[in-house]
């Protein structure tokens, strides 16, 4: 996300609001009063090294490939008829069936997503017949039964209370992330926290992009990820999807939510038709875990889309949930503060959804 941050409707009954000068925004002290807690991610189907329910097959028997449309994709089924993987033409993200996991965030929501879906990045975009290619045979052999971290595991390593992870050089590459630094301008209509914190700001490292531009971190943005910075951290820096230095330079995943939504990268699952309320897509049943979803939240950004998240799956109450980095929670969340994280129904984010891509 870049540019001005979206405004939010006031949520009554949650906290006692205090005015910050003339801005009328929440006081910093309210953030200090939030109860601490660690988002829980647990394996619910892996006991003593065994696969959980829905955890896949050893594929020693017959497997079957079939083709589906809208979008064009290949589906792999095991000898038992159960889906083993879904591979969409033009996309590098693939959804594989694996051990069951439950993602929840008790400090911010009662929603829990239990899923056997594992979303991974393939080395090449899928195309019809790619199941016969050597690159896919090697990739699938490596990941079909793997418990190695996938996109969802990466995403939940930045939520509130997530422990820090360091590489061999001592660089913290994961752990509880902020959305961005506090906005000290005090300008009326300003936002509580500043945007424009990218993955290299979180890392505190210079990052050389492929177009020759070097991303230079700002100290005040350390351990911070705005909404698009969070997606670039998960899909780009961690999963190794190519990254652009901006919305216009280089090739790969653009810098902002608007740039991602309007780029030619990936596959349009819910095509962008406009940014008004009348342009809300209705066919959300076409979404699958790992898809990027784009929102129009703030009139100040005019024709620009201004928020991006990633589809996680259906919660235990049957609602389609996404994860994103937000100002209200000060970081990545599937929570309900500032609007429930549902793509169905008529909640704040559901009504402001405008498009979706499968990268």
N, C-alpha and C positions, 0 to 999 in steps of 0.2 A: 504494500500500500504506500502511496506517496501523496503529497499534497495535503490538503486540510482533512482532518479527521471528521467522521460523521458525527452528527448530533444524536442524542438518544432521548426517547421519551422518559419522563421521570417515573421511577418505580416507587409507588407509595408503600409505606409500612415496613420497608426493609431497614432503613437507618434514619437517624435524625439528620436532616440536611443543614449544612452551615454555609454561608456565603463566603467566598474567597474574594475579598475586595469587590470590584465592580463586575467581575466575571460571572458570578452566580453559579459557579461550579463547586463540586464537592471538595470539602477541605481535605487536606492530606491526612489529617488525623483519623479520618474514617478508615483509611487503609490500614492503619496501625491496629485498629480494633478488630480486624478480621481474625477469626479463630484459625490457628495454624492446623495443618493436617496434610497428610501425604496421600496423593491420589494412588489408589490401589490398582495394580495390574497383576492378575494372578492366572496361573494355568489351572483350569478346572477339569481337564481331561487327560492329564499326563501323570500317571502314577507308576513309580518304579521303572521309568523309561518306556512305558507302553504308550501307544497312541490312544488318544481319547476318542469319545464318540464323534463320528464324522471326521475322524482324523486321517482319513486317506487309506489307501490300499498299497500293498507292496507292488501292485501292477505286474505280478508274475503271470496273471492270466491274460485273457483277451482284453484289449482296450479298443474303444471306438471313438472316431472323430466325426463330428457333424458340423454343419454350417447353419448359422442363424443370421437374420438381417435386422436392420434398424437398431443398432449399428451392425455392420457386417462383422462377424466374429466366428471363431472356431471354438468348439466346445469339446473337451476331452472327458470321456466317461470311462470308468473302470469296468471290470467284468461284472460287478454287482449293479451296474447302471447308474451309480452315483457320480456326480460331477467331480472331476479331479482338477480341472483348470478351465479358465475362460481367457481367450486371447483375441483382442480386438484389432482388426485391420488398421494399420497406421499408428498404433499405440505401442509404447514400450512397457507400460505397466501391465502386469498379468495378475489375475486373482487365482491362487491355488488353494485347494482344500487341505487343511492340516489340523494339528491338535487344537482343541477348543481352548479359548481364552476368554476372560471376562475383564472388561475395562470399566472402571467406575471412578467417580470423583466425589466422595461423600461430603466434602466441605462446600461444594457448589451446586450439587444436584442429587436427586434420588435416582436418576437414570443409570442403568447398567446395560452395557452391550456385551452379550455373550456371543462369540462368533468362532467359526472354524475357518474363516477367510484369512488368508495371508497374502498381502499385496507386495509384489516384488518387481524390480526393474530388470527387464531383459536387455541384453547387449545390443539388440537391433529392434526396430519396429516390426510388428507382426504383419505378415501378409498371407494370403491363402496359400496353403501348401508348405508353409515354413516348418511344419512338423517333420518334414523329411530332410531339413537342412542340418548339417553337422553342428552348427553353432547352437541350435535349439536342443538337439539331442544331448549335447554336453551340459548345457545350462539346466535343462530339466532333470537330468540325472543328479546334478549337484543339489538342486533345491526342492525336489518333490517331497522329500521326507525331512527337510531341514527345519531346525528350530532356531536357526540363526536369525537375528533381529531383522524384521521387515519394516515397511514404512510406518505401520501402526506402533511398533515397538519404539522406533525412533521418535515419533510424535509425542508419546507419553513420557519420554525422558526429559521433557522441558516443562511439564505442568508443575503446579504448586507443590512444593515439598519433594520433588524428584531429587535424588542424590546426585552429586557431581561425579562425572566420569572424566578421567584424564588419559591422554595418550602417553607414549613413551617419553616424549619431551616435556611432560608435565603440563601441557596445555589442556585446560578444561574445555571439552567439546560437547558436554551435555550436563544437564542439571537445571533446576528451577530457573525459568527465564522470566524477566520482566517484559512488559509491552514496550516501554520506552521511558525516558527520563521525565520527571515532572515538568510541566510547562510553567516557567517562572515569569512569563510576560504579563500575566494578569489582564490581558486584553479581553474586552467583553465579547462573548461568543467564541472565545478560545477554548481549547480542550484541556482536560486535566493532565494528559500525558502527550508527549511529542511522538510523532511518527518517524519514519525513515530510519529505523534501526534494522540493518541487514545482518546476515549471518556472520560476516566478518567483524561487525561491531560486537556481537556476542563473544566471539572468539578472542577479540583483541589482537588480531593478526592482520597484516597486509595480505591481500589476496590478488594474485595476478590472473586476470581474465584472459581469455584466448584472443581477444581483439587488441591486446596490448595495454589496456587500461588496468591500473592497479587500484583495488579498493583499499582505502585507508580508514581504519577504525577511529571513532571518536571515543575518548575516555569516558565521557558522560553517558555513552550508550552501552557500556560494558554489560554483558549478560542480558541484553535486551533484544527482542525480536518483534517487529510489528507483524501484521498479518501476512504480508507477502514475504517478509524476511523469514518468518517461521516456515512457510512452505518451501522457500529456497534452501533453508537449513536441512529440512527433512528429505525432500526430493532431490535437491542438488548436492549440497556439501556431503550429506551422509550417504545417499543412495547413488550419487555420481551422475545424475542427469546434468547435461551441459547447462551452464549458466551464462546469461548475458550480463554485461556490466551496467546496462540501462534497458529501457524499453526499445531502443532503436539501434544499439550497437552490438555487433556480434551475432551469434546464433545460439539458440537454446531457450532456457526459461527466462522471460523478461523480469524486470525488477519489480513492477507494481501489479496489483490486482487487475487494473484496467489493461495493462500491457499483456498479461497472461491471457485474459479473456479474449482479446482481439487478435492475438498472434496466430500464425499458421501452424504452431506446434500442436501436436496431439490431434485428437478427434473430437469434434463438437458433438456432444451427447444431447445437450439441450441448447440448440443454437441461439445466439443472441439476436433478438429481433428489435430491441429498443430498451430504454431505461425507465419508462413510465410504469405506473401500476398496471396498466393494461397489457404490458409485455411480460408479465409473470408467466413462466412456463407451467404447463399442467401435467406433462407426462413424466413426473418424477419417478415412476416405476421403472424407467429406463436406466436410472442411476445404479451404479454398483460400488462396492467399497473401493476406496482409493481415488475416486473421481474428484476433481477440483470443482467447487461450486463458487459462483460469483454473485455478489449482491450490490444493490444500489440503495445506500442507507442515507445519504446526505445530499440535500439539494444544492449545497455549496459547491459540490464537485461537478455540477452541471451534467454533461453527457458522459462523464467518466464513471466507471464502476469503481467502488471504493472499499470492497472487502472480499476476501477469499478464504475458503476453508477446504477441508478434505472430508469426504463422506466416510464415516466409520462403519455404519450399519444400523440395523434395527435394534432398539433397546428391548428390554423384557416386557414393555407395555405396547410394543408394536410401532413405535415412532422411529422415523428415520433420522439418525443423529449425525452431526458433523463436528469436527474439532477445528478450532481456529484460535489465533492469538488476538486478545481483545483488551481494550483500554479498561473496561469496567472491572475485570478480574485481575488486571495487570499481568497478562501473559496468556499462554495457551490453555485452553479449557474446553470441556464439553458441558459447561455449567449453564445455569439458568439466570445468572445475574445480568441484568440489562437486556434480557430476552432469552427464552429457552432455545436450546440448540437443536430445534426440530425443523426439518424441511417439509414436513406435512402439516396439515391444518392451516390455521390463520394467525399464527404467532408472528412476532416481529420479524424474525429471519425468514420464515416461510413466505411472508408477504413481500419481502424485498429480494427474494431470489430472482435472478435474471438469466443465468446461463450456466452451463457445466461442460467440462472437458475431461477426456481420458487421455493422460499424457503418455 
